[in-house]
Amino acid sequence: MNQIVIDVGLQENRVAILENSELVELYIEEDDNKRTVGNIYKGRVVNVLPGMQAAFVDIGLEKNAFLYVKDAIPKEMLANKKINLKDISIKDVVKSVQDIIVQVIKEPFGNKGARVTTQITIPGRHIVLMPYTDYIGVSRRISDEAERDRLRKIIESIKPANMGVILRTASEGLELEDFKDDIKFLLRVLNKIDGERNLGFAPRVMYKD
């Protein structure tokens, strides 16, 4: 009989694999080595740099995160065809000391902090939910055009209004019922994040990938 035992601690996480109650493998993940890509934080803007078209955001890590203007443009501006996105300045979309919800899209490296975006995505088992983009995408690894069209039609029928969905490679061959639980779970995560926007102090983690 095989077992997997997981212990999540403050300083490290441990995963043990047992075969017939005997330890055969042990994995230890220390806090300093944990990945942050995909995590969602309530951060605070500490500096806005119009010359660089970017802002620094305190998300509770050792170094402040870096937010480019193209990653900070809100959904309303993106949808407004009258606005030339190239004319938008970082100071038009974020202000110093402002609390902001961001997601890490690139790990810290060397002297550089993490790169973050306000355009949140939440991955599920078969799909990725994009709450602030109205779009349907299909993994490039699903190459059959008939299958791609079939999946698009299925998701279009259950996709939350004004939200986007990307179908992962694992969605190939699935039916309508297979996606419903994924969407319910992702909407619960989104509702939790939205519900905590005005609760608690920044910086803090709101979701771990």
Backbone hydrogen bonds in HBPLUS format (Angstrom, degrees):
<---DONOR---> <-ACCEPTOR-->    atom                        ^
c    i                          cat <-CA-CA->   ^        H-A-AA   ^      H-
h    n   atom  resd res      DA  || num        DHA   H-A  angle D-A-AA Bond
n    s   type  num  typ     dist DA aas  dist angle  dist       angle   num
A0020-ASN N   A0001-MET O   2.79 MM  19  5.02 168.9  1.80 145.7 149.5     1
A0003-GLN N   A0018-LEU O   2.88 MM  15  5.01 154.6  1.95 140.9 145.3     2
A0018-LEU N   A0003-GLN O   2.84 MM  15  5.01 168.1  1.85 146.8 151.0     3
A0005-VAL N   A0016-ALA O   2.85 MM  11  5.11 167.0  1.86 153.0 157.5     4
A0016-ALA N   A0005-VAL O   2.80 MM  11  5.11 167.3  1.82 154.2 158.5     5
A0007-ASP N   A0014-ARG O   2.81 MM   7  5.11 164.6  1.84 156.5 160.4     6
A0014-ARG N   A0007-ASP O   2.82 MM   7  5.11 163.2  1.84 150.0 155.9     7
A0009-GLY N   A0012-GLU O   2.95 MM   3  5.21 141.2  2.10 136.8 147.6     8
A0031-ASP N   A0011-GLN O   2.80 MM  20  5.24 142.7  1.93 165.5 153.2     9
A0013-ASN N   A0029-GLU O   2.84 MM  16  5.09 159.0  1.88 143.2 148.9    10
A0029-GLU N   A0013-ASN O   2.80 MM  16  5.09 169.1  1.81 156.2 159.9    11
A0015-VAL N   A0027-TYR O   2.87 MM  12  5.09 159.8  1.91 147.5 153.6    12
A0027-TYR N   A0015-VAL O   2.81 MM  12  5.09 163.4  1.84 151.4 157.2    13
A0017-ILE N   A0025-GLU O   2.90 MM   8  5.10 166.1  1.92 145.9 147.8    14
A0024-VAL N   A0017-ILE O   2.90 MM   7  5.84 174.8  1.90 171.3 169.8    15
A0025-GLU N   A0017-ILE O   3.41 MM   8  5.10 154.6  2.48 136.6 137.4    16
A0019-GLU N   A0022-GLU O   2.85 MM   3  5.23 159.1  1.89 148.7 150.2    17
A0022-GLU N   A0019-GLU O   3.04 MM   3  5.23 159.2  2.09 107.9 114.6    18
A0033-ASN N   A0030-GLU O   2.96 MM   3  5.50 147.5  2.07 115.0 124.5    19
A0034-LYS N   A0031-ASP O   3.34 MM   3  5.46 170.5  2.34 109.5 111.8    20
A0039-ASN N   A0036-THR O   2.92 MM   3  5.45 160.4  1.96 135.7 141.5    21
A0038-GLY N   A0104-VAL O   2.87 MM  66  5.40 169.1  1.88 143.0 145.3    22
A0104-VAL N   A0039-ASN O   3.04 MM  65  5.76 156.8  2.10 160.4 167.0    23
A0040-ILE N   A0207-TYR O   2.83 MM 167  4.95 162.2  1.86 141.7 147.5    24
A0206-MET N   A0040-ILE O   2.78 MM 166  5.51 168.8  1.79 152.6 153.8    25
A0207-TYR N   A0040-ILE O   3.16 MM 167  4.95 145.8  2.28 143.3 138.6    26
A0041-TYR N   A0102-VAL O   2.82 MM  61  5.49 162.1  1.86 161.5 167.6    27
A0102-VAL N   A0041-TYR O   2.99 MM  61  5.49 161.4  2.02 155.4 161.2    28
A0042-LYS N   A0204-ARG O   2.87 MM 162  5.41 165.5  1.89 164.3 168.8    29
A0204-ARG N   A0042-LYS O   3.06 MM 162  5.41 141.3  2.21 137.5 148.3    30
A0043-GLY N   A0100-ILE O   2.76 MM  57  5.26 160.6  1.79 170.5 163.7    31
A0100-ILE N   A0043-GLY O   2.86 MM  57  5.26 159.4  1.90 138.6 142.6    32
A0044-ARG N   A0058-ASP O   3.00 MM  14  5.20 149.4  2.10 133.5 142.9    33
A0058-ASP N   A0044-ARG O   2.83 MM  14  5.20 164.3  1.85 153.6 148.4    34
A0045-VAL N   A0098-GLN O   2.84 MM  53  5.33 166.3  1.86 156.5 157.7    35
A0097-VAL N   A0045-VAL O   2.69 MM  52  5.03 154.4  1.76 145.2 146.7    36
A0046-VAL N   A0056-PHE O   2.91 MM  10  5.74 162.1  1.94 148.1 154.1    37
A0056-PHE N   A0047-ASN O   2.84 MM   9  5.20 157.5  1.89 149.3 157.1    38
A0049-LEU N   A0054-ALA O   2.83 MM   5  5.44 164.6  1.85 163.1 166.5    39
A0052-MET N   A0049-LEU O   3.01 MM   3  5.47 139.1  2.19 112.5 123.2    40
A0053-GLN N   A0049-LEU O   2.94 MM   4  5.98 114.7  2.38 141.0 158.2    41
A0054-ALA N   A0049-LEU O   3.30 MM   5  5.44 166.2  2.32 135.2 138.3    42
A0053-GLN N   A0050-PRO O   3.13 MM   3  4.68 144.6  2.26  90.5 101.2    43
A0069-VAL N   A0053-GLN O   2.93 MM  16  5.50 143.3  2.06 159.7 149.4    44
A0055-ALA N   A0067-LEU O   2.84 MM  12  5.12 142.7  1.98 135.3 147.6    45
A0067-LEU N   A0055-ALA O   2.83 MM  12  5.12 164.5  1.85 162.0 164.2    46
A0057-VAL N   A0065-ALA O   2.82 MM   8  4.96 160.0  1.86 135.9 142.2    47
A0065-ALA N   A0057-VAL O   2.71 MM   8  4.96 150.0  1.80 161.3 150.7    48
A0066-PHE N   A0114-ALA O   2.70 MM  48  6.13 157.5  1.75 160.2 168.3    49
A0116-VAL N   A0066-PHE O   2.99 MM  50  6.05 163.1  2.02 149.3 151.3    50
A0071-ASP N   A0068-TYR O   3.01 MM   3  5.32 139.1  2.18 105.8 117.6    51
A0072-ALA N   A0069-VAL O   2.95 MM   3  4.98 157.3  2.01 105.2 112.6    52
A0118-THR N   A0071-ASP O   2.88 MM  47  6.10 175.4  1.88 166.6 165.0    53
A0077-MET N   A0074-PRO O   3.11 MM   3  5.60 123.5  2.45 109.1 121.4    54
A0078-LEU N   A0074-PRO O   3.10 MM   4  6.42 160.4  2.14 152.7 158.9    55
A0079-ALA N   A0075-LYS O   2.96 MM   4  6.12 147.9  2.06 149.8 157.5    56
A0080-ASN N   A0077-MET O   3.20 MM   3  5.11 141.0  2.36  95.8 106.8    57
A0083-ILE N   A0080-ASN O   3.17 MM   3  5.75 162.5  2.20 115.6 120.8    58
A0087-ASP N   A0084-ASN O   2.83 MM   3  5.54 156.4  1.89 122.4 129.8    59
A0088-ILE N   A0085-LEU O   3.24 MM   3  5.40 162.9  2.27 105.9 111.1    60
A0092-ASP N   A0089-SER O   2.88 MM   3  5.32 156.0  1.94 112.7 120.8    61
A0093-VAL N   A0090-ILE O   3.17 MM   3  5.52 155.5  2.23 107.7 114.8    62
A0094-VAL N   A0090-ILE O   3.12 MM   4  6.30 152.2  2.20 160.0 166.8    63
A0098-GLN N   A0095-LYS O   3.19 MM   3  5.53 152.2  2.27 130.6 131.2    64
A0103-GLN N   A0117-THR O   2.79 MM  14  5.35 151.1  1.88 149.4 159.2    65
A0117-THR N   A0103-GLN O   2.92 MM  14  5.35 142.6  2.06 139.4 151.0    66
A0105-ILE N   A0115-ARG O   2.82 MM  10  5.74 168.8  1.84 153.3 157.2    67
A0106-LYS N   A0115-ARG O   3.31 MM   9  4.94 140.1  2.48 141.0 135.2    68
A0115-ARG N   A0106-LYS O   3.00 MM   9  4.94 156.0  2.05 132.5 140.3    69
A0109-PHE N   A0112-LYS O   3.02 MM   3  5.25 146.1  2.14 132.0 142.7    70
A0112-LYS N   A0109-PHE O   2.86 MM   3  5.25 156.4  1.92 139.0 137.9    71
A0120-ILE N   A0118-THR O   3.11 MM   2  5.66 124.3  2.43 106.0  90.6    72
A0122-ILE N   A0129-LEU O   2.85 MM   7  5.12 160.4  1.89 147.5 154.2    73
A0129-LEU N   A0122-ILE O   2.86 MM   7  5.12 164.7  1.89 149.0 144.1    74
A0124-GLY N   A0127-ILE O   2.65 MM   3  5.20 152.6  1.73 162.6 169.4    75
A0168-ARG N   A0126-HIS O   2.89 MM  42  5.41 159.3  1.93 147.1 150.7    76
A0128-VAL N   A0166-ILE O   2.82 MM  38  5.02 145.7  1.94 142.9 152.9    77
A0166-ILE N   A0128-VAL O   2.91 MM  38  5.02 155.9  1.97 142.5 150.2    78
A0130-MET N   A0164-GLY O   2.76 MM  34  4.60 170.4  1.77 137.8 134.9    79
A0133-THR N   A0130-MET O   3.37 MM   3  5.67 166.4  2.39 120.3 118.3    80
A0164-GLY N   A0130-MET O   2.76 MM  34  4.60 172.7  1.76 142.3 143.0    81
A0165-VAL N   A0135-TYR O   2.74 MM  30  6.23 148.2  1.84 158.8 167.6    82
A0137-GLY N   A0165-VAL O   2.88 MM  28  6.35 156.7  1.93 149.6 155.9    83
A0167-LEU N   A0137-GLY O   2.76 MM  30  6.10 165.0  1.78 145.9 147.4    84
A0139-SER N   A0167-LEU O   2.86 MM  28  5.89 144.4  1.99 157.7 165.9    85
A0142-ILE N   A0139-SER O   3.08 MM   3  5.69 162.9  2.11 113.9 119.3    86
A0148-ARG N   A0144-ASP O   2.97 MM   4  6.27 153.6  2.04 150.9 159.3    87
A0149-ASP N   A0145-GLU O   2.95 MM   4  6.17 160.9  1.98 150.3 154.5    88
A0150-ARG N   A0146-ALA O   2.98 MM   4  6.16 155.0  2.04 142.2 149.4    89
A0151-LEU N   A0147-GLU O   2.97 MM   4  6.15 161.6  2.01 150.2 154.2    90
A0152-ARG N   A0148-ARG O   3.01 MM   4  6.22 157.8  2.06 146.7 153.0    91
A0153-LYS N   A0149-ASP O   3.07 MM   4  6.30 159.3  2.12 150.1 154.6    92
A0154-ILE N   A0150-ARG O   3.11 MM   4  6.39 155.2  2.18 146.1 152.8    93
A0155-ILE N   A0151-LEU O   3.01 MM   4  6.24 172.1  2.02 158.1 159.1    94
A0156-GLU N   A0152-ARG O   2.88 MM   4  5.99 154.1  1.94 147.5 155.6    95
A0157-SER N   A0153-LYS O   3.32 MM   4  6.45 140.6  2.48 137.4 145.2    96
A0157-SER N   A0154-ILE O   3.16 MM   3  5.46 133.2  2.39 100.8 112.6    97
A0158-ILE N   A0155-ILE O   3.06 MM   3  5.33 145.8  2.18 105.8 115.6    98
A0159-LYS N   A0155-ILE O   2.70 MM   4  5.45 127.9  1.97 159.4 170.5    99
A0163-MET N   A0160-PRO O   3.25 MM   3  5.64 142.3  2.40 139.2 133.1   100
A0171-SER N   A0168-ARG O   2.93 MM   3  5.52 164.7  1.95 119.1 124.0   101
A0172-GLU N   A0169-THR O   3.25 MM   3  6.00 174.1  2.26 123.1 124.9   102
A0174-LEU N   A0171-SER O   3.07 MM   3  5.55 164.2  2.10 139.5 139.4   103
A0178-ASP N   A0175-GLU O   2.98 MM   3  5.46 132.7  2.21 111.3 124.1   104
A0179-PHE N   A0176-LEU O   3.06 MM   3  5.67 149.2  2.16 115.5 123.4   105
A0183-ILE N   A0179-PHE O   3.06 MM   4  6.33 163.2  2.09 158.5 162.1   106
A0184-LYS N   A0180-LYS O   2.98 MM   4  6.23 161.4  2.01 151.9 157.3   107
A0185-PHE N   A0181-ASP O   2.93 MM   4  6.11 163.8  1.96 151.4 155.4   108
A0186-LEU N   A0182-ASP O   2.96 MM   4  6.18 167.1  1.97 154.3 157.8   109
A0187-LEU N   A0183-ILE O   2.93 MM   4  6.05 155.9  1.99 150.1 156.3   110
A0188-ARG N   A0184-LYS O   3.05 MM   4  6.27 145.6  2.18 142.4 151.5   111
A0188-ARG N   A0185-PHE O   3.13 MM   3  5.15 121.3  2.49  94.6 109.4   112
A0189-VAL N   A0185-PHE O   3.05 MM   4  6.43 155.7  2.11 150.9 157.2   113
A0190-LEU N   A0186-LEU O   2.96 MM   4  6.20 161.0  2.00 146.2 151.6   114
A0191-ASN N   A0187-LEU O   2.85 MM   4  6.00 158.9  1.90 145.1 150.8   115
A0192-LYS N   A0188-ARG O   2.99 MM   4  6.19 150.6  2.08 144.0 151.8   116
A0193-ILE N   A0189-VAL O   3.01 MM   4  6.33 157.0  2.06 149.8 155.9   117
A0194-ASP N   A0190-LEU O   2.85 MM   4  6.11 168.9  1.86 157.5 160.3   118
A0195-GLY N   A0191-ASN O   2.82 MM   4  5.86 149.8  1.91 140.3 149.2   119
A0196-GLU N   A0192-LYS O   3.15 MM   4  6.29 129.3  2.42 137.6 148.8   120
A0196-GLU N   A0193-ILE O   3.16 MM   3  5.29 139.7  2.33  99.6 110.7   121
A0197-ARG N   A0194-ASP O   3.32 MM   3  5.34 164.5  2.35 103.1 107.5   122
A0199-LEU N   A0196-GLU O   3.08 MM   3  4.84 164.2  2.11 103.1 107.7   123
